[in-house]
Amino acid sequence: MSVLGQTRILERVLDPSGHAMPADVARWLLELRADSVLQARFDELADKNTEGIITDEELTEYDEYLQAASVIAVLQAKARSVLFNTNGH
């Protein structure tokens, strides 16, 4: 299944529960960031991929990072929605 397909499934699963997410959990999700070592590795793999010199093993690793980032992005979008709605908008 593609990352896009997984993201769409996750969005549908979270949709009904998004309104029940506590504001403190939403704020915590929005603060999630990769540490400097992880970010450096991701950037290295992204550069290798762009340059066309990435190995098969590195491409698998890069794909895993992209999948994780996609899941986190969906969770953070739901968190922003919860906080927006909590603030009376």
NUSE-488896 format. One record per residue: x, y, z of N, C-alpha, C in turn; residue in one letter. Coordinates in Angstrom, 2 decimals. Layout:
// NUSE-488896
<site><n_xx>X</n_xx><n_yy>Y</n_yy><n_zz>Z</n_zz><ca_xx>X</ca_xx><ca_yy>Y</ca_yy><ca_zz>Z</ca_zz><c_xx>X</c_xx><c_yy>Y</c_yy><c_zz>Z</c_zz><tigu>a</tigu></site>
...
// end
This chain:
// NUSE-488896
<site><n_xx>0.85</n_xx><n_yy>-1.17</n_yy><n_zz>0.00</n_zz><ca_xx>0.00</ca_xx><ca_yy>0.00</ca_yy><ca_zz>0.00</ca_zz><c_xx>0.89</c_xx><c_yy>1.24</c_yy><c_zz>0.00</c_zz><tigu>m</tigu></site>
<site><n_xx>0.50</n_xx><n_yy>2.22</n_yy><n_zz>-0.73</n_zz><ca_xx>1.28</ca_xx><ca_yy>3.45</ca_yy><ca_zz>-0.83</ca_zz><c_xx>1.16</c_xx><c_yy>4.27</c_yy><c_zz>0.45</c_zz><tigu>s</tigu></site>
<site><n_xx>2.09</n_xx><n_yy>5.19</n_yy><n_zz>0.62</n_zz><ca_xx>2.05</ca_xx><ca_yy>6.10</ca_yy><ca_zz>1.77</ca_zz><c_xx>0.77</c_xx><c_yy>6.92</c_yy><c_zz>1.72</c_zz><tigu>v</tigu></site>
<site><n_xx>0.39</n_xx><n_yy>7.35</n_yy><n_zz>0.52</n_zz><ca_xx>-0.84</ca_xx><ca_yy>8.14</ca_yy><ca_zz>0.38</ca_zz><c_xx>-2.05</c_xx><c_yy>7.32</c_yy><c_zz>0.81</c_zz><tigu>l</tigu></site>
<site><n_xx>-2.10</n_xx><n_yy>6.05</n_yy><n_zz>0.44</n_zz><ca_xx>-3.20</ca_xx><ca_yy>5.18</ca_yy><ca_zz>0.86</ca_zz><c_xx>-3.25</c_xx><c_yy>5.00</c_yy><c_zz>2.36</c_zz><tigu>g</tigu></site>
<site><n_xx>-2.07</n_xx><n_yy>4.82</n_yy><n_zz>2.96</n_zz><ca_xx>-2.00</ca_xx><ca_yy>4.67</ca_yy><ca_zz>4.41</ca_zz><c_xx>-2.44</c_xx><c_yy>5.95</c_yy><c_zz>5.10</c_zz><tigu>q</tigu></site>
<site><n_xx>-2.06</n_xx><n_yy>7.08</n_yy><n_zz>4.55</n_zz><ca_xx>-2.43</ca_xx><ca_yy>8.37</ca_yy><ca_zz>5.13</ca_zz><c_xx>-3.94</c_xx><c_yy>8.57</c_yy><c_zz>5.07</c_zz><tigu>t</tigu></site>
<site><n_xx>-4.54</n_xx><n_yy>8.22</n_yy><n_zz>3.95</n_zz><ca_xx>-6.00</ca_xx><ca_yy>8.36</ca_yy><ca_zz>3.82</ca_zz><c_xx>-6.73</c_xx><c_yy>7.47</c_yy><c_zz>4.82</c_zz><tigu>r</tigu></site>
<site><n_xx>-6.25</n_xx><n_yy>6.26</n_yy><n_zz>5.02</n_zz><ca_xx>-6.86</ca_xx><ca_yy>5.36</ca_yy><ca_zz>5.99</ca_zz><c_xx>-6.74</c_xx><c_yy>5.95</c_yy><c_zz>7.39</c_zz><tigu>i</tigu></site>
<site><n_xx>-5.56</n_xx><n_yy>6.44</n_yy><n_zz>7.72</n_zz><ca_xx>-5.35</ca_xx><ca_yy>7.03</ca_yy><ca_zz>9.05</ca_zz><c_xx>-6.25</c_xx><c_yy>8.24</c_yy><c_zz>9.25</c_zz><tigu>l</tigu></site>
<site><n_xx>-6.40</n_xx><n_yy>9.08</n_yy><n_zz>8.24</n_zz><ca_xx>-7.29</ca_xx><ca_yy>10.23</ca_yy><ca_zz>8.35</ca_zz><c_xx>-8.72</c_xx><c_yy>9.79</c_yy><c_zz>8.65</c_zz><tigu>e</tigu></site>
<site><n_xx>-9.17</n_xx><n_yy>8.73</n_yy><n_zz>8.00</n_zz><ca_xx>-10.55</ca_xx><ca_yy>8.25</ca_yy><ca_zz>8.21</ca_zz><c_xx>-10.71</c_xx><c_yy>7.64</c_yy><c_zz>9.60</c_zz><tigu>r</tigu></site>
<site><n_xx>-9.69</n_xx><n_yy>6.95</n_yy><n_zz>10.07</n_zz><ca_xx>-9.76</ca_xx><ca_yy>6.35</ca_yy><ca_zz>11.40</ca_zz><c_xx>-9.80</c_xx><c_yy>7.44</c_yy><c_zz>12.47</c_zz><tigu>v</tigu></site>
<site><n_xx>-9.02</n_xx><n_yy>8.48</n_yy><n_zz>12.28</n_zz><ca_xx>-8.92</ca_xx><ca_yy>9.54</ca_yy><ca_zz>13.28</ca_zz><c_xx>-10.07</c_xx><c_yy>10.53</c_yy><c_zz>13.22</c_zz><tigu>l</tigu></site>
<site><n_xx>-10.75</n_xx><n_yy>10.60</n_yy><n_zz>12.10</n_zz><ca_xx>-11.77</ca_xx><ca_yy>11.63</ca_yy><ca_zz>11.93</ca_zz><c_xx>-12.80</c_xx><c_yy>11.63</c_yy><c_zz>13.06</c_zz><tigu>d</tigu></site>
<site><n_xx>-13.42</n_xx><n_yy>10.50</n_yy><n_zz>13.38</n_zz><ca_xx>-14.41</ca_xx><ca_yy>10.54</ca_yy><ca_zz>14.45</ca_zz><c_xx>-13.82</c_xx><c_yy>10.85</c_yy><c_zz>15.82</c_zz><tigu>p</tigu></site>
<site><n_xx>-12.58</n_xx><n_yy>10.45</n_yy><n_zz>16.04</n_zz><ca_xx>-11.99</ca_xx><ca_yy>10.66</ca_yy><ca_zz>17.37</ca_zz><c_xx>-11.26</c_xx><c_yy>11.99</c_yy><c_zz>17.48</c_zz><tigu>s</tigu></site>
<site><n_xx>-11.06</n_xx><n_yy>12.68</n_yy><n_zz>16.38</n_zz><ca_xx>-10.31</ca_xx><ca_yy>13.93</ca_yy><ca_zz>16.40</ca_zz><c_xx>-10.90</c_xx><c_yy>14.96</c_yy><c_zz>17.33</c_zz><tigu>g</tigu></site>
<site><n_xx>-12.23</n_xx><n_yy>15.01</n_yy><n_zz>17.44</n_zz><ca_xx>-12.87</ca_xx><ca_yy>15.99</ca_yy><ca_zz>18.30</ca_zz><c_xx>-12.73</c_xx><c_yy>15.65</c_yy><c_zz>19.78</c_zz><tigu>h</tigu></site>
<site><n_xx>-12.43</n_xx><n_yy>14.40</n_yy><n_zz>20.08</n_zz><ca_xx>-12.31</ca_xx><ca_yy>13.98</ca_yy><ca_zz>21.46</ca_zz><c_xx>-10.86</c_xx><c_yy>14.07</c_yy><c_zz>21.98</c_zz><tigu>a</tigu></site>
<site><n_xx>-9.93</n_xx><n_yy>14.45</n_yy><n_zz>21.10</n_zz><ca_xx>-8.53</ca_xx><ca_yy>14.54</ca_yy><ca_zz>21.51</ca_zz><c_xx>-8.36</c_xx><c_yy>15.66</c_yy><c_zz>22.54</c_zz><tigu>m</tigu></site>
<site><n_xx>-7.81</n_xx><n_yy>15.35</n_yy><n_zz>23.70</n_zz><ca_xx>-7.59</ca_xx><ca_yy>16.40</ca_yy><ca_zz>24.69</ca_zz><c_xx>-6.60</c_xx><c_yy>17.46</c_yy><c_zz>24.17</c_zz><tigu>p</tigu></site>
<site><n_xx>-6.81</n_xx><n_yy>18.69</n_yy><n_zz>24.56</n_zz><ca_xx>-5.97</ca_xx><ca_yy>19.80</ca_yy><ca_zz>24.09</ca_zz><c_xx>-4.50</c_xx><c_yy>19.59</c_yy><c_zz>24.46</c_zz><tigu>a</tigu></site>
<site><n_xx>-4.23</n_xx><n_yy>19.03</n_yy><n_zz>25.63</n_zz><ca_xx>-2.83</ca_xx><ca_yy>18.82</ca_yy><ca_zz>26.01</ca_zz><c_xx>-2.15</c_xx><c_yy>17.78</c_yy><c_zz>25.12</c_zz><tigu>d</tigu></site>
<site><n_xx>-2.90</n_xx><n_yy>16.78</n_yy><n_zz>24.68</n_zz><ca_xx>-2.36</ca_xx><ca_yy>15.79</ca_yy><ca_zz>23.74</ca_zz><c_xx>-2.11</c_xx><c_yy>16.45</c_yy><c_zz>22.39</c_zz><tigu>v</tigu></site>
<site><n_xx>-3.05</n_xx><n_yy>17.29</n_yy><n_zz>21.96</n_zz><ca_xx>-2.89</ca_xx><ca_yy>18.00</ca_yy><ca_zz>20.70</ca_zz><c_xx>-1.64</c_xx><c_yy>18.88</c_yy><c_zz>20.73</c_zz><tigu>a</tigu></site>
<site><n_xx>-1.43</n_xx><n_yy>19.60</n_yy><n_zz>21.82</n_zz><ca_xx>-0.24</ca_xx><ca_yy>20.45</ca_yy><ca_zz>21.93</ca_zz><c_xx>1.04</c_xx><c_yy>19.60</c_yy><c_zz>21.92</c_zz><tigu>r</tigu></site>
<site><n_xx>1.00</n_xx><n_yy>18.45</n_yy><n_zz>22.60</n_zz><ca_xx>2.15</ca_xx><ca_yy>17.56</ca_yy><ca_zz>22.61</ca_zz><c_xx>2.47</c_xx><c_yy>17.07</c_yy><c_zz>21.20</c_zz><tigu>w</tigu></site>
<site><n_xx>1.44</n_xx><n_yy>16.67</n_yy><n_zz>20.48</n_zz><ca_xx>1.66</ca_xx><ca_yy>16.19</ca_yy><ca_zz>19.10</ca_zz><c_xx>2.29</c_xx><c_yy>17.27</c_yy><c_zz>18.23</c_zz><tigu>l</tigu></site>
<site><n_xx>1.85</n_xx><n_yy>18.51</n_yy><n_zz>18.42</n_zz><ca_xx>2.38</ca_xx><ca_yy>19.60</ca_yy><ca_zz>17.60</ca_zz><c_xx>3.84</c_xx><c_yy>19.92</c_yy><c_zz>17.92</c_zz><tigu>l</tigu></site>
<site><n_xx>4.30</n_xx><n_yy>19.49</n_yy><n_zz>19.07</n_zz><ca_xx>5.70</ca_xx><ca_yy>19.73</ca_yy><ca_zz>19.45</ca_zz><c_xx>6.64</c_xx><c_yy>18.63</c_yy><c_zz>18.99</c_zz><tigu>e</tigu></site>
<site><n_xx>6.10</n_xx><n_yy>17.53</n_yy><n_zz>18.45</n_zz><ca_xx>6.96</ca_xx><ca_yy>16.42</ca_yy><ca_zz>18.01</ca_zz><c_xx>7.90</c_xx><c_yy>16.88</c_yy><c_zz>16.89</c_zz><tigu>l</tigu></site>
<site><n_xx>9.16</n_xx><n_yy>16.60</n_yy><n_zz>17.07</n_zz><ca_xx>10.18</ca_xx><ca_yy>16.91</ca_yy><ca_zz>16.07</ca_zz><c_xx>11.25</c_xx><c_yy>15.83</c_yy><c_zz>16.11</c_zz><tigu>r</tigu></site>
<site><n_xx>11.89</n_xx><n_yy>15.60</n_yy><n_zz>14.98</n_zz><ca_xx>13.02</ca_xx><ca_yy>14.68</ca_yy><ca_zz>14.93</ca_zz><c_xx>14.20</c_xx><c_yy>15.31</c_yy><c_zz>15.67</c_zz><tigu>a</tigu></site>
<site><n_xx>14.98</n_xx><n_yy>14.47</n_yy><n_zz>16.35</n_zz><ca_xx>16.18</ca_xx><ca_yy>15.02</ca_yy><ca_zz>16.96</ca_zz><c_xx>17.21</c_xx><c_yy>15.32</c_yy><c_zz>15.88</c_zz><tigu>d</tigu></site>
<site><n_xx>18.30</n_xx><n_yy>15.97</n_yy><n_zz>16.24</n_zz><ca_xx>19.26</ca_xx><ca_yy>16.43</ca_yy><ca_zz>15.24</ca_zz><c_xx>19.92</c_xx><c_yy>15.28</c_yy><c_zz>14.48</c_zz><tigu>s</tigu></site>
<site><n_xx>20.18</n_xx><n_yy>14.16</n_yy><n_zz>15.14</n_zz><ca_xx>20.80</ca_xx><ca_yy>13.01</ca_yy><ca_zz>14.48</ca_zz><c_xx>19.84</c_xx><c_yy>12.42</c_yy><c_zz>13.45</c_zz><tigu>v</tigu></site>
<site><n_xx>18.59</n_xx><n_yy>12.23</n_yy><n_zz>13.85</n_zz><ca_xx>17.59</ca_xx><ca_yy>11.69</ca_yy><ca_zz>12.95</ca_zz><c_xx>17.36</c_xx><c_yy>12.62</c_yy><c_zz>11.76</c_zz><tigu>l</tigu></site>
<site><n_xx>17.26</n_xx><n_yy>13.92</n_yy><n_zz>12.02</n_zz><ca_xx>17.05</ca_xx><ca_yy>14.88</ca_yy><ca_zz>10.95</ca_zz><c_xx>18.22</c_xx><c_yy>14.90</c_yy><c_zz>9.97</c_zz><tigu>q</tigu></site>
<site><n_xx>19.44</n_xx><n_yy>14.80</n_yy><n_zz>10.50</n_zz><ca_xx>20.63</ca_xx><ca_yy>14.78</ca_yy><ca_zz>9.64</ca_zz><c_xx>20.63</c_xx><c_yy>13.54</c_yy><c_zz>8.74</c_zz><tigu>a</tigu></site>
<site><n_xx>20.25</n_xx><n_yy>12.39</n_yy><n_zz>9.30</n_zz><ca_xx>20.20</ca_xx><ca_yy>11.16</ca_yy><ca_zz>8.49</ca_zz><c_xx>19.13</c_xx><c_yy>11.27</c_yy><c_zz>7.42</c_zz><tigu>r</tigu></site>
<site><n_xx>17.96</n_xx><n_yy>11.79</n_yy><n_zz>7.78</n_zz><ca_xx>16.88</ca_xx><ca_yy>11.98</ca_yy><ca_zz>6.82</ca_zz><c_xx>17.35</c_xx><c_yy>12.90</c_yy><c_zz>5.69</c_zz><tigu>f</tigu></site>
<site><n_xx>17.99</n_xx><n_yy>14.00</n_yy><n_zz>6.03</n_zz><ca_xx>18.49</ca_xx><ca_yy>14.95</ca_yy><ca_zz>5.02</ca_zz><c_xx>19.52</c_xx><c_yy>14.30</c_yy><c_zz>4.10</c_zz><tigu>d</tigu></site>
<site><n_xx>20.39</n_xx><n_yy>13.49</n_yy><n_zz>4.69</n_zz><ca_xx>21.40</ca_xx><ca_yy>12.78</ca_yy><ca_zz>3.90</ca_zz><c_xx>20.74</c_xx><c_yy>11.84</c_yy><c_zz>2.89</c_zz><tigu>e</tigu></site>
<site><n_xx>19.76</n_xx><n_yy>11.07</n_yy><n_zz>3.37</n_zz><ca_xx>19.06</ca_xx><ca_yy>10.15</ca_yy><ca_zz>2.48</ca_zz><c_xx>18.28</c_xx><c_yy>10.90</c_yy><c_zz>1.40</c_zz><tigu>l</tigu></site>
<site><n_xx>17.66</n_xx><n_yy>12.01</n_yy><n_zz>1.77</n_zz><ca_xx>16.92</ca_xx><ca_yy>12.81</ca_yy><ca_zz>0.80</ca_zz><c_xx>17.86</c_xx><c_yy>13.33</c_yy><c_zz>-0.29</c_zz><tigu>a</tigu></site>
<site><n_xx>19.03</n_xx><n_yy>13.80</n_yy><n_zz>0.12</n_zz><ca_xx>20.01</ca_xx><ca_yy>14.29</ca_yy><ca_zz>-0.86</ca_zz><c_xx>20.47</c_xx><c_yy>13.17</c_yy><c_zz>-1.79</c_zz><tigu>d</tigu></site>
<site><n_xx>20.78</n_xx><n_yy>12.00</n_yy><n_zz>-1.23</n_zz><ca_xx>21.20</ca_xx><ca_yy>10.87</ca_yy><ca_zz>-2.05</ca_zz><c_xx>20.11</c_xx><c_yy>10.46</c_yy><c_zz>-3.02</c_zz><tigu>k</tigu></site>
<site><n_xx>18.87</n_xx><n_yy>10.49</n_yy><n_zz>-2.56</n_zz><ca_xx>17.75</ca_xx><ca_yy>10.13</ca_yy><ca_zz>-3.41</ca_zz><c_xx>17.62</c_xx><c_yy>11.13</c_yy><c_zz>-4.57</c_zz><tigu>n</tigu></site>
<site><n_xx>17.74</n_xx><n_yy>12.41</n_yy><n_zz>-4.25</n_zz><ca_xx>17.64</ca_xx><ca_yy>13.45</ca_yy><ca_zz>-5.28</ca_zz><c_xx>18.77</c_xx><c_yy>13.32</c_yy><c_zz>-6.30</c_zz><tigu>t</tigu></site>
<site><n_xx>19.96</n_xx><n_yy>12.96</n_yy><n_zz>-5.82</n_zz><ca_xx>21.12</ca_xx><ca_yy>12.83</ca_yy><ca_zz>-6.70</ca_zz><c_xx>21.14</c_xx><c_yy>11.50</c_yy><c_zz>-7.45</c_zz><tigu>e</tigu></site>
<site><n_xx>20.24</n_xx><n_yy>10.58</n_yy><n_zz>-7.07</n_zz><ca_xx>20.18</ca_xx><ca_yy>9.28</ca_yy><ca_zz>-7.74</ca_zz><c_xx>21.28</c_xx><c_yy>8.33</c_yy><c_zz>-7.34</c_zz><tigu>g</tigu></site>
<site><n_xx>21.87</n_xx><n_yy>8.53</n_yy><n_zz>-6.16</n_zz><ca_xx>22.97</ca_xx><ca_yy>7.67</ca_yy><ca_zz>-5.71</ca_zz><c_xx>22.60</c_xx><c_yy>6.88</c_yy><c_zz>-4.45</c_zz><tigu>i</tigu></site>
<site><n_xx>21.32</n_xx><n_yy>6.77</n_yy><n_zz>-4.17</n_zz><ca_xx>20.86</ca_xx><ca_yy>6.07</ca_yy><ca_zz>-2.97</ca_zz><c_xx>20.88</c_xx><c_yy>4.55</c_yy><c_zz>-3.24</c_zz><tigu>i</tigu></site>
<site><n_xx>21.33</n_xx><n_yy>3.78</n_yy><n_zz>-2.25</n_zz><ca_xx>21.33</ca_xx><ca_yy>2.32</ca_yy><ca_zz>-2.39</ca_zz><c_xx>19.94</c_xx><c_yy>1.77</c_yy><c_zz>-2.10</c_zz><tigu>t</tigu></site>
<site><n_xx>19.72</n_xx><n_yy>0.52</n_yy><n_zz>-2.42</n_zz><ca_xx>18.42</ca_xx><ca_yy>-0.10</ca_yy><ca_zz>-2.14</ca_zz><c_xx>18.12</c_xx><c_yy>-0.11</c_yy><c_zz>-0.64</c_zz><tigu>d</tigu></site>
<site><n_xx>19.13</n_xx><n_yy>-0.41</n_yy><n_zz>0.17</n_zz><ca_xx>18.94</ca_xx><ca_yy>-0.42</ca_yy><ca_zz>1.62</ca_zz><c_xx>18.61</c_xx><c_yy>0.99</c_yy><c_zz>2.13</c_zz><tigu>e</tigu></site>
<site><n_xx>19.31</n_xx><n_yy>1.98</n_yy><n_zz>1.62</n_zz><ca_xx>19.05</ca_xx><ca_yy>3.36</ca_yy><ca_zz>2.03</ca_zz><c_xx>17.67</c_xx><c_yy>3.81</c_yy><c_zz>1.58</c_zz><tigu>e</tigu></site>
<site><n_xx>17.26</n_xx><n_yy>3.37</n_yy><n_zz>0.41</n_zz><ca_xx>15.94</ca_xx><ca_yy>3.73</ca_yy><ca_zz>-0.10</ca_zz><c_xx>14.85</c_xx><c_yy>3.14</c_yy><c_zz>0.79</c_zz><tigu>l</tigu></site>
<site><n_xx>15.05</n_xx><n_yy>1.93</n_yy><n_zz>1.26</n_zz><ca_xx>14.10</ca_xx><ca_yy>1.31</ca_yy><ca_zz>2.19</ca_zz><c_xx>14.04</c_xx><c_yy>2.12</c_yy><c_zz>3.48</c_zz><tigu>t</tigu></site>
<site><n_xx>15.19</n_xx><n_yy>2.50</n_yy><n_zz>3.99</n_zz><ca_xx>15.25</ca_xx><ca_yy>3.32</ca_yy><ca_zz>5.21</ca_zz><c_xx>14.57</c_xx><c_yy>4.66</c_yy><c_zz>4.99</c_zz><tigu>e</tigu></site>
<site><n_xx>14.86</n_xx><n_yy>5.30</n_yy><n_zz>3.88</n_zz><ca_xx>14.26</ca_xx><ca_yy>6.60</ca_yy><ca_zz>3.55</ca_zz><c_xx>12.74</c_xx><c_yy>6.48</c_yy><c_zz>3.45</c_zz><tigu>y</tigu></site>
<site><n_xx>12.28</n_xx><n_yy>5.41</n_yy><n_zz>2.84</n_zz><ca_xx>10.85</ca_xx><ca_yy>5.16</ca_yy><ca_zz>2.72</ca_zz><c_xx>10.19</c_xx><c_yy>5.04</c_yy><c_zz>4.09</c_zz><tigu>d</tigu></site>
<site><n_xx>10.87</n_xx><n_yy>4.37</n_yy><n_zz>5.02</n_zz><ca_xx>10.35</ca_xx><ca_yy>4.23</ca_yy><ca_zz>6.38</ca_zz><c_xx>10.23</c_xx><c_yy>5.59</c_yy><c_zz>7.06</c_zz><tigu>e</tigu></site>
<site><n_xx>11.23</n_xx><n_yy>6.44</n_yy><n_zz>6.86</n_zz><ca_xx>11.17</ca_xx><ca_yy>7.80</ca_yy><ca_zz>7.41</ca_zz><c_xx>9.99</c_xx><c_yy>8.56</c_yy><c_zz>6.82</c_zz><tigu>y</tigu></site>
<site><n_xx>9.80</n_xx><n_yy>8.43</n_yy><n_zz>5.51</n_zz><ca_xx>8.69</ca_xx><ca_yy>9.13</ca_yy><ca_zz>4.86</ca_zz><c_xx>7.35</c_xx><c_yy>8.66</c_yy><c_zz>5.38</c_zz><tigu>l</tigu></site>
<site><n_xx>7.22</n_xx><n_yy>7.36</n_yy><n_zz>5.60</n_zz><ca_xx>5.97</ca_xx><ca_yy>6.82</ca_yy><ca_zz>6.14</ca_zz><c_xx>5.71</c_xx><c_yy>7.35</c_yy><c_zz>7.54</c_zz><tigu>q</tigu></site>
<site><n_xx>6.74</n_xx><n_yy>7.36</n_yy><n_zz>8.37</n_zz><ca_xx>6.58</ca_xx><ca_yy>7.87</ca_yy><ca_zz>9.74</ca_zz><c_xx>6.22</c_xx><c_yy>9.36</c_yy><c_zz>9.70</c_zz><tigu>a</tigu></site>
<site><n_xx>6.88</n_xx><n_yy>10.12</n_yy><n_zz>8.84</n_zz><ca_xx>6.60</ca_xx><ca_yy>11.55</ca_yy><ca_zz>8.73</ca_zz><c_xx>5.17</c_xx><c_yy>11.78</c_yy><c_zz>8.27</c_zz><tigu>a</tigu></site>
<site><n_xx>4.68</n_xx><n_yy>10.94</n_yy><n_zz>7.40</n_zz><ca_xx>3.32</ca_xx><ca_yy>11.06</ca_yy><ca_zz>6.90</ca_zz><c_xx>2.31</c_xx><c_yy>10.83</c_yy><c_zz>8.01</c_zz><tigu>s</tigu></site>
<site><n_xx>2.54</n_xx><n_yy>9.82</n_yy><n_zz>8.83</n_zz><ca_xx>1.65</ca_xx><ca_yy>9.53</ca_yy><ca_zz>9.96</ca_zz><c_xx>1.66</c_xx><c_yy>10.70</c_yy><c_zz>10.94</c_zz><tigu>v</tigu></site>
<site><n_xx>2.86</n_xx><n_yy>11.19</n_yy><n_zz>11.25</n_zz><ca_xx>2.97</ca_xx><ca_yy>12.31</ca_yy><ca_zz>12.18</ca_zz><c_xx>2.27</c_xx><c_yy>13.55</c_yy><c_zz>11.62</c_zz><tigu>i</tigu></site>
<site><n_xx>2.40</n_xx><n_yy>13.78</n_yy><n_zz>10.32</n_zz><ca_xx>1.74</ca_xx><ca_yy>14.94</ca_yy><ca_zz>9.70</ca_zz><c_xx>0.23</c_xx><c_yy>14.86</c_yy><c_zz>9.83</c_zz><tigu>a</tigu></site>
<site><n_xx>-0.33</n_xx><n_yy>13.67</n_yy><n_zz>9.65</n_zz><ca_xx>-1.78</ca_xx><ca_yy>13.50</ca_yy><ca_zz>9.80</ca_zz><c_xx>-2.19</c_xx><c_yy>13.76</c_yy><c_zz>11.24</c_zz><tigu>v</tigu></site>
<site><n_xx>-1.44</n_xx><n_yy>13.20</n_yy><n_zz>12.19</n_zz><ca_xx>-1.75</ca_xx><ca_yy>13.42</ca_yy><ca_zz>13.61</ca_zz><c_xx>-1.65</c_xx><c_yy>14.90</c_yy><c_zz>13.97</c_zz><tigu>l</tigu></site>
<site><n_xx>-0.65</n_xx><n_yy>15.58</n_yy><n_zz>13.43</n_zz><ca_xx>-0.49</ca_xx><ca_yy>17.00</ca_yy><ca_zz>13.73</ca_zz><c_xx>-1.60</c_xx><c_yy>17.83</c_yy><c_zz>13.09</c_zz><tigu>q</tigu></site>
<site><n_xx>-2.06</n_xx><n_yy>17.44</n_yy><n_zz>11.91</n_zz><ca_xx>-3.18</ca_xx><ca_yy>18.15</ca_yy><ca_zz>11.29</ca_zz><c_xx>-4.42</c_xx><c_yy>18.01</c_yy><c_zz>12.15</c_zz><tigu>a</tigu></site>
<site><n_xx>-4.67</n_xx><n_yy>16.82</n_yy><n_zz>12.68</n_zz><ca_xx>-5.82</ca_xx><ca_yy>16.61</ca_yy><ca_zz>13.57</ca_zz><c_xx>-5.65</c_xx><c_yy>17.42</c_yy><c_zz>14.84</c_zz><tigu>k</tigu></site>
<site><n_xx>-4.42</n_xx><n_yy>17.48</n_yy><n_zz>15.35</n_zz><ca_xx>-4.16</ca_xx><ca_yy>18.25</ca_yy><ca_zz>16.58</ca_zz><c_xx>-4.43</c_xx><c_yy>19.74</c_yy><c_zz>16.34</c_zz><tigu>a</tigu></site>
<site><n_xx>-3.99</n_xx><n_yy>20.27</n_yy><n_zz>15.20</n_zz><ca_xx>-4.27</ca_xx><ca_yy>21.68</ca_yy><ca_zz>14.89</ca_zz><c_xx>-5.77</c_xx><c_yy>21.92</c_yy><c_zz>14.80</c_zz><tigu>r</tigu></site>
<site><n_xx>-6.49</n_xx><n_yy>20.99</n_yy><n_zz>14.21</n_zz><ca_xx>-7.94</ca_xx><ca_yy>21.11</ca_yy><ca_zz>14.09</ca_zz><c_xx>-8.60</c_xx><c_yy>21.13</c_yy><c_zz>15.47</c_zz><tigu>s</tigu></site>
<site><n_xx>-8.16</n_xx><n_yy>20.26</n_yy><n_zz>16.34</n_zz><ca_xx>-8.71</ca_xx><ca_yy>20.20</ca_yy><ca_zz>17.69</ca_zz><c_xx>-8.47</c_xx><c_yy>21.52</c_yy><c_zz>18.42</c_zz><tigu>v</tigu></site>
<site><n_xx>-7.26</n_xx><n_yy>22.03</n_yy><n_zz>18.34</n_zz><ca_xx>-6.95</ca_xx><ca_yy>23.28</ca_yy><ca_zz>19.04</ca_zz><c_xx>-7.70</c_xx><c_yy>24.45</c_yy><c_zz>18.42</c_zz><tigu>l</tigu></site>
<site><n_xx>-7.86</n_xx><n_yy>24.46</n_yy><n_zz>17.12</n_zz><ca_xx>-8.61</ca_xx><ca_yy>25.52</ca_yy><ca_zz>16.45</ca_zz><c_xx>-10.06</c_xx><c_yy>25.51</c_yy><c_zz>16.92</c_zz><tigu>f</tigu></site>
<site><n_xx>-10.64</n_xx><n_yy>24.32</n_yy><n_zz>16.97</n_zz><ca_xx>-12.04</ca_xx><ca_yy>24.19</ca_yy><ca_zz>17.40</ca_zz><c_xx>-12.21</c_xx><c_yy>24.45</c_yy><c_zz>18.90</c_zz><tigu>n</tigu></site>
<site><n_xx>-11.21</n_xx><n_yy>24.13</n_yy><n_zz>19.68</n_zz><ca_xx>-11.24</ca_xx><ca_yy>24.37</ca_yy><ca_zz>21.12</ca_zz><c_xx>-11.25</c_xx><c_yy>25.86</c_yy><c_zz>21.42</c_zz><tigu>t</tigu></site>
<site><n_xx>-10.60</n_xx><n_yy>26.63</n_yy><n_zz>20.56</n_zz><ca_xx>-10.50</ca_xx><ca_yy>28.07</ca_yy><ca_zz>20.77</ca_zz><c_xx>-11.72</c_xx><c_yy>28.82</c_yy><c_zz>20.22</c_zz><tigu>n</tigu></site>
<site><n_xx>-12.79</n_xx><n_yy>28.10</n_yy><n_zz>19.94</n_zz><ca_xx>-14.06</ca_xx><ca_yy>28.72</ca_yy><ca_zz>19.56</ca_zz><c_xx>-14.16</c_xx><c_yy>29.15</c_yy><c_zz>18.11</c_zz><tigu>g</tigu></site>
<site><n_xx>-13.39</n_xx><n_yy>28.58</n_yy><n_zz>17.24</n_zz><ca_xx>-13.45</ca_xx><ca_yy>28.95</ca_yy><ca_zz>15.82</ca_zz><c_xx>-14.37</c_xx><c_yy>28.02</c_yy><c_zz>15.06</c_zz><tigu>h</tigu></site>
// end
